[in-house]
Amino acid sequence: MTPSASFRERIALYAFLTSLTSISIDALLPGLRQIGSDLGVTPPLSTQHVVSLFIFGMAFGELLLGPLSDALGRKKALVLGLGVYGLGTAIAMCAGSLEAVILGRFLQGVGVSGPKIATRAMIRDQFEGDAMARVMSFMFTLFILVPMLAPTLGQLVMAVGGWRSVFAIYLVMAGLLGVWLVTRQPETLDPARRIPFRPKLLVLNGRRILSNRRVATLIMATGLVFGAQLLYLSTAADLFLDVYGIAKTFPFYFAVLAAGIGLASFLNAKLVQRFGMDAMAHHAFVGLASAGLLMWLASTAWHGRPPLAVFMSLSFTAFFAIGVLFGNLNAMAMRSLGQVAGLGASLIASGSSFVATLFAIGVGAFYDGTTLHLSAGFLVSGIVSLVLNRLAAQGDTSPVEAIR
């Protein structure tokens, strides 16, 4: 029988498991150029797919591991996810080509969905009300710190052992977390509450969820907002080097912009009960589109290379808006799910990841060594998401009924 961990130990375990997603993306960013150079990639900018296809893998993993955690239990789904993540990490670490790295990253994305989905379910199984708020507050603090620190840590590791050493760190982390989970965390889902994994039923309920206009349009809006962030993540290291000649201090600038999302999330938690999530989201859409428009005008005026202070100010504004939207869009989509909240959460996460990947790859293909692609991404994401949100507001507000 698994010994029960203390409250603090459980929270620490959940925090580390959840952070695996962010650190798997952000710690590798300073090494994308090095990967392209070592593997002889031409042009080196195709290494942006090392980031975007990790998210594409998450889209598949979230769709599968959510229902599996309801059917098999949280621990089994989580261990399965860590196993797939470890396999993908090993493939990428030993890769002799960019294609092999991308395959490994895709499998990492599939696997990391286990910790992402099952950890949230574990928290929901055990905590309610103020206790849940306490746990989520700790997780929120981690979400601010990881994107700010991960590129610096990745850069230090790569300075000693090259880009493959980052994957070695990922592998060690997954192994240690797996051992910690198996030996110290009891199963949180009572067998009596488990839902059999029935593909036909999942398809029928999934079709019912996606046919709801409110949910479907908010999934697309969430994906476009996430896509704007993913576009930045996949090209940031190249952009700072090509436009501003920044390489060694890249993690500092990355941390400043990451702080914009963290600050927005913190303020949103304080203000949303006063103003409502719909009003907060509306103003954030306008803010994202406005920042994109101003950046595009500045990029055009300075031939794709606006002053660093202008770029940082407008990017911080855009990421502040994205931080507000992250805090509200999922909740807005979940309002209509009713009895199918579990499957609906998986579909929202998976669908938005899929849309984000397509958006980031599509717009990222136009990267030309300037800031024009990013400004266009912010502008298009803000405007189209605002329109989709307006359409969602006109949809049916009644909850989706489950087929049993």
KOLFIVEX-323382 format. One line per 5 residues: number of its first residue (from 1); their letters; for each residue x, y, z of C-alpha. Coordinates in Angstrom, 3 decimals. Layout:
NUM> a> X,Y,Z  ...
This chain:
1> mtpsa> 0.000,0.000,0.000  1.368,3.422,-0.970  2.222,5.567,2.089  0.270,8.798,2.159  2.285,11.953,1.529
6> sfrer> 1.757,15.056,3.634  -0.243,18.008,2.333  2.917,20.006,1.570  4.599,17.065,-0.130  1.599,16.468,-2.354
11> ialya> 1.485,20.110,-3.410  5.219,20.056,-4.157  4.797,16.897,-6.256  1.888,18.394,-8.216  3.842,21.599,-8.776
16> fltsl> 6.885,19.779,-10.164  4.732,17.532,-12.354  2.856,20.521,-13.757  6.083,22.469,-14.366  7.323,19.724,-16.693
21> tsisi> 5.312,21.278,-19.549  6.775,24.773,-19.205  10.348,23.689,-18.615  10.177,21.289,-21.577  9.432,24.268,-23.819
26> dallp> 11.341,27.165,-22.300  14.633,25.553,-21.230  15.357,24.480,-24.816  14.799,27.880,-26.450  18.411,29.131,-26.176
31> glrqi> 19.592,25.943,-27.909  17.457,26.011,-31.058  20.222,27.614,-33.122  22.743,25.127,-31.739  20.481,22.214,-32.686
36> gsdlg> 20.171,23.548,-36.229  23.918,24.042,-36.522  24.902,20.649,-35.092  22.412,18.736,-37.248  23.194,20.685,-40.415
41> vtppl> 19.685,22.068,-40.803  19.100,24.435,-43.737  17.676,26.919,-43.064  18.185,26.835,-39.287  14.824,28.512,-38.685
46> stqhv> 13.045,25.204,-39.310  14.078,24.372,-35.744  11.048,26.428,-34.658  9.115,23.188,-35.234  10.975,21.738,-32.238
51> vslfi> 8.658,23.941,-30.171  5.460,23.965,-32.208  5.266,20.191,-32.740  5.743,19.611,-29.015  2.421,21.443,-28.600
56> fgmaf> 0.970,19.427,-31.485  1.825,16.262,-29.536  0.052,17.703,-26.515  -3.099,18.063,-28.617  -3.217,14.293,-29.106
61> gelll> -2.149,13.437,-25.571  -4.750,15.664,-23.950  -7.471,14.030,-26.030  -6.424,10.514,-24.982  -5.074,10.805,-21.440
66> gplsd> -8.011,12.776,-20.041  -10.555,9.984,-20.617  -7.930,7.363,-19.647  -7.432,9.034,-16.268  -11.187,8.736,-15.673
71> algrk> -11.153,5.055,-16.670  -7.861,3.708,-15.268  -7.235,6.082,-12.395  -5.043,9.164,-12.101  -1.789,7.407,-11.194
76> kalvl> -1.833,4.939,-14.082  -2.563,7.673,-16.615  0.170,9.824,-15.119  2.747,7.028,-15.129  1.784,6.170,-18.717
81> glgvy> 2.303,9.801,-19.696  5.703,9.972,-18.000  6.720,6.771,-19.794  5.832,8.180,-23.226  7.565,11.447,-22.282
86> glgta> 10.705,9.528,-21.318  10.689,7.615,-24.611  10.370,10.831,-26.597  13.137,12.451,-24.556  15.514,9.542,-25.224
91> iamca> 14.792,9.676,-28.979  15.460,13.428,-29.128  18.596,13.161,-26.991  20.144,10.528,-29.288  18.856,12.033,-32.535
96> gslea> 21.132,12.385,-35.553  18.709,14.513,-37.555  16.192,17.268,-37.026  13.409,14.884,-38.030  14.337,12.543,-35.167
101> vilgr> 14.439,15.466,-32.718  10.971,16.545,-33.861  9.642,12.980,-33.498  11.011,12.878,-29.957  9.497,16.264,-29.191
106> flqgv> 6.117,15.132,-30.536  6.207,12.108,-28.198  7.296,14.365,-25.334  4.220,16.495,-25.990  1.947,13.444,-25.991
111> gvsgp> 3.479,12.196,-22.754  3.537,15.484,-20.856  -0.250,15.594,-21.177  -0.359,12.865,-18.507  1.094,15.081,-15.765
116> kiatr> -0.839,18.092,-17.064  -4.295,16.481,-17.150  -4.026,13.907,-14.348  -2.516,16.370,-11.863  -5.465,18.734,-12.304
121> amird> -7.808,15.792,-11.827  -5.969,14.730,-8.649  -6.377,18.220,-7.218  -10.083,18.210,-8.093  -10.468,14.762,-6.461
126> qfegd> -9.004,15.879,-3.117  -9.654,19.566,-2.595  -12.635,21.896,-2.661  -13.333,25.543,-1.968  -10.626,27.377,-0.034
131> amarv> -8.336,24.344,0.019  -8.383,24.127,-3.760  -7.735,27.855,-4.010  -4.720,27.404,-1.741  -3.291,24.663,-3.957
136> msfmf> -3.911,26.616,-7.149  -2.264,29.719,-5.672  0.920,27.739,-5.180  0.704,26.428,-8.742  0.183,29.984,-9.997
141> tlfil> 3.405,31.094,-8.287  5.272,28.291,-10.037  3.823,29.235,-13.426  5.308,32.705,-13.024  8.747,31.448,-11.978
146> vpmla> 9.297,28.601,-14.451  9.021,30.610,-17.728  11.210,33.305,-16.188  13.996,30.967,-15.024  13.919,28.026,-17.455
151> ptlgq> 15.833,29.664,-20.365  18.602,30.751,-17.994  18.893,27.250,-16.559  18.834,25.762,-20.056  21.549,28.129,-21.228
156> lvmav> 23.778,27.204,-18.272  23.307,23.467,-18.876  24.038,23.843,-22.598  27.183,25.860,-21.896  28.556,22.816,-20.069
161> ggwrs> 27.191,19.855,-22.027  25.530,21.093,-25.235  21.872,20.876,-26.220  21.635,17.116,-25.687  22.358,17.631,-21.995
166> vfaiy> 19.036,19.472,-21.644  17.235,16.317,-22.766  19.310,14.338,-20.260  17.996,16.665,-17.537  14.430,16.118,-18.809
171> lvmag> 14.940,12.343,-18.626  16.264,12.494,-15.063  13.368,14.755,-14.019  10.762,12.383,-15.500  12.382,9.389,-13.777
176> llgvw> 12.599,11.042,-10.374  9.041,12.356,-10.581  7.800,8.904,-11.600  9.491,7.269,-8.599  8.180,9.994,-6.278
181> lvtrq> 4.661,9.566,-7.636  4.602,5.766,-7.406  6.085,5.559,-3.917  4.373,8.496,-2.194  1.095,9.397,-3.939
186> petld> -1.989,7.188,-3.390  -4.631,6.888,-6.095  -7.210,9.668,-5.687  -10.023,8.354,-7.895  -12.291,5.858,-6.169
191> parri> -12.957,2.801,-8.393  -16.699,3.368,-7.944  -16.376,6.766,-9.642  -14.433,5.582,-12.666  -15.922,5.947,-16.127
196> pfrpk> -15.318,3.077,-18.556  -13.299,3.965,-21.627  -15.863,3.517,-24.397  -14.680,5.039,-27.687  -18.169,5.130,-29.217
201> llvln> -19.570,7.014,-26.221  -16.622,9.410,-26.263  -17.196,10.135,-29.940  -20.916,10.765,-29.427  -20.376,13.075,-26.445
206> grril> -17.434,14.762,-28.155  -19.565,15.478,-31.212  -22.271,16.928,-28.968  -19.744,19.201,-27.240  -18.157,20.435,-30.460
211> snrrv> -21.548,21.080,-32.074  -22.220,23.675,-29.362  -21.373,26.979,-31.056  -20.321,28.675,-27.840  -17.805,25.955,-26.959
216> atlim> -16.483,25.490,-30.502  -15.855,29.195,-31.135  -14.178,29.654,-27.746  -11.893,26.686,-28.464  -10.793,28.444,-31.669
221> atglv> -10.376,31.765,-29.853  -8.311,30.115,-27.123  -6.191,28.385,-29.752  -5.448,31.634,-31.569  -4.420,33.380,-28.352
226> fgaql> -2.227,30.416,-27.407  -0.954,30.416,-30.998  0.247,34.002,-30.657  2.288,32.991,-27.625  3.544,29.839,-29.354
231> lylst> 4.570,31.905,-32.389  6.732,34.020,-30.102  8.182,30.999,-28.281  9.134,29.220,-31.501  10.947,32.231,-33.019
236> aadlf> 12.031,34.280,-29.986  15.676,33.155,-29.830  16.147,33.832,-33.565  14.297,37.145,-33.412  16.374,38.574,-30.569
241> ldvyg> 19.609,37.487,-32.282  18.710,38.549,-35.834  17.067,41.870,-35.008  18.929,43.028,-31.900  22.087,40.897,-31.756
246> iaktf> 21.057,39.516,-28.363  22.220,35.998,-27.515  23.813,35.648,-24.084  21.314,37.958,-22.380  18.306,36.467,-24.190
251> pfyfa> 17.000,34.739,-20.995  16.778,38.143,-19.263  14.576,39.654,-21.971  12.536,36.459,-22.135  11.962,36.660,-18.372
256> vlaag> 10.782,40.273,-18.594  8.117,39.374,-21.151  7.126,36.225,-19.245  6.555,38.470,-16.220  3.837,40.236,-18.251
261> iglas> 1.762,37.051,-18.336  2.391,36.407,-14.644  1.420,39.935,-13.605  -1.736,39.777,-15.717  -2.762,36.435,-14.212
266> flnak> -2.277,37.812,-10.716  -4.286,40.982,-11.369  -6.981,39.046,-13.214  -7.514,36.861,-10.141  -8.019,40.021,-8.103
271> lvqrf> -10.291,41.868,-10.556  -12.372,39.221,-12.307  -14.980,38.966,-9.534  -15.449,42.718,-9.679  -15.705,43.191,-13.456
276> gmdam> -16.617,39.697,-14.715  -14.673,37.419,-17.031  -16.529,38.517,-20.170  -15.599,42.177,-19.701  -12.003,41.310,-18.763
281> ahhaf> -11.645,39.100,-21.841  -13.156,41.745,-24.165  -10.678,44.408,-23.068  -7.800,41.927,-23.298  -8.739,41.050,-26.910
286> vglas> -8.712,44.764,-27.747  -5.380,45.170,-25.959  -3.785,42.278,-27.870  -4.994,43.567,-31.229  -3.903,47.140,-30.389
291> agllm> -0.419,46.022,-29.344  -0.133,44.025,-32.574  -1.243,46.998,-34.696  1.189,49.403,-33.016  4.034,46.878,-33.333
296> wlast> 3.228,46.385,-37.021  3.273,50.167,-37.598  6.554,50.476,-35.693  8.041,47.530,-37.572  7.033,49.081,-40.890
301> awhgr> 8.429,52.487,-39.927  11.793,51.027,-38.851  12.053,48.471,-41.698  11.219,45.512,-39.484  13.618,46.508,-36.697
306> pplav> 11.937,48.863,-34.226  14.007,50.097,-31.260  14.373,47.457,-28.560  12.522,49.604,-25.998  9.540,49.951,-28.361
311> fmsls> 9.508,46.227,-29.123  9.735,45.240,-25.452  7.010,47.689,-24.390  4.538,46.524,-27.022  5.393,42.844,-26.496
316> ftaff> 4.895,43.241,-22.739  1.472,44.776,-23.449  0.569,41.880,-25.749  1.647,39.270,-23.203  -0.213,41.074,-20.445
321> aigvl> -3.367,40.768,-22.575  -2.601,37.082,-23.232  -2.209,36.530,-19.477  -5.668,37.985,-18.835  -7.158,35.832,-21.583
326> fgnln> -5.561,32.638,-20.280  -7.264,33.320,-16.979  -10.731,33.619,-18.517  -11.163,31.815,-21.837  -11.062,28.279,-20.432
331> amamr> -13.581,29.197,-17.743  -15.845,30.807,-20.362  -15.747,27.659,-22.496  -16.354,25.382,-19.503  -19.570,27.188,-18.543
336> slgqv> -21.608,25.241,-21.094  -20.257,21.766,-20.400  -22.425,20.563,-17.513  -22.210,16.765,-17.136  -19.465,16.392,-19.742
341> aglga> -16.950,18.680,-18.020  -14.183,16.041,-17.942  -14.290,15.194,-21.647  -15.000,18.830,-22.452  -11.858,19.986,-20.639
346> slias> -9.797,17.521,-22.675  -11.394,18.691,-25.923  -10.815,22.348,-25.053  -7.155,21.712,-24.215  -6.589,19.470,-27.235
351> gssfv> -8.512,21.609,-29.721  -6.855,24.850,-28.651  -3.397,23.205,-28.824  -4.151,21.998,-32.359  -5.311,25.447,-33.510
356> atlfa> -2.308,27.072,-31.816  0.130,24.754,-33.590  -1.355,25.433,-37.030  -1.370,29.183,-36.375  2.232,29.275,-35.110
361> igvga> 3.583,27.124,-37.956  1.622,29.062,-40.583  2.611,32.555,-39.438  6.096,31.449,-38.371  6.817,30.373,-41.956
366> fydgt> 6.859,34.093,-42.858  9.641,34.920,-40.404  12.214,36.958,-42.339  14.601,38.168,-39.657  12.342,41.055,-38.595
371> tlhls> 9.517,41.644,-36.106  6.834,41.844,-38.802  5.677,38.232,-38.422  5.165,38.589,-34.657  3.285,41.887,-34.966
376> agflv> 1.027,40.307,-37.599  0.463,37.302,-35.331  -0.589,39.484,-32.392  -2.856,41.606,-34.606  -4.609,38.718,-36.366
381> sgivs> -4.960,36.723,-33.150  -6.520,39.664,-31.310  -8.984,40.650,-34.028  -10.147,37.169,-35.028  -10.436,36.022,-31.406
386> lvlnr> -12.525,39.098,-30.576  -14.908,38.259,-33.424  -15.103,34.613,-32.314  -15.841,35.701,-28.761  -18.702,37.875,-30.023
391> laaqg> -20.108,34.885,-31.918  -19.767,32.701,-28.818  -21.763,35.206,-26.781  -24.693,34.725,-29.189  -24.675,30.923,-28.771
396> dtspv> -26.914,28.698,-26.676  -26.157,29.079,-22.953  -27.844,25.842,-21.823  -25.434,23.115,-20.601  -24.485,20.244,-22.899
401> eair> -26.295,17.047,-21.863  -24.254,13.852,-21.729  -25.129,10.680,-23.633  -24.796,7.700,-21.286
